[in-house]
Amino acid sequence: MAADLQEKTNRYEGMLADALDEAVQAVPDETHLGEAAADCLEMAESYLDDGRHFKADDDWVNALASFSYGYGWLDAGVRMGLFDIPDDSHLFTM
């Protein structure tokens, strides 16, 4: 079971990092939506950093939770139209 948790955690870390690379802000910075996009990015990046910290401490459960939360923030931003993604992206629910 530990091997499954580690594999899934590593996979989610990669997915979140790739998703952050793919997402491009689609709304102007100086608007309310621009602030919301910045918040989504900050949360996703923070959860990525937190997850890596937990992983380094061998805390695989909290690492996976962090990567999952970060991914959720970014995916929600994409669904709300705050970010553009490539048409062929397999990383988002769009």
JOWOWO-V319768 format. One line per field, one symbol per residue. psi: psi as a letter, one per 40 degrees, with the letter a starting at -180 (. if undefined). burial: + if it has 24 or more other ideal C-beta (glycine too) atoms within 12 Angstrom, else -. A space follows every 50 residues. Layout:
# JOWOWO-V319768
psi->???
burial->???
This chain:
# JOWOWO-V319768
psi->ddddddddddddddddddddddhhheiideiddddddddddddddddddd ddddddefgddddddddddddddddddddeediiiideheeie.
burial->--------+--++-+++-++-++-+-+--------++--++-+++-++-+ ++-++----+--++++++++++++++++---++-+-----++-+
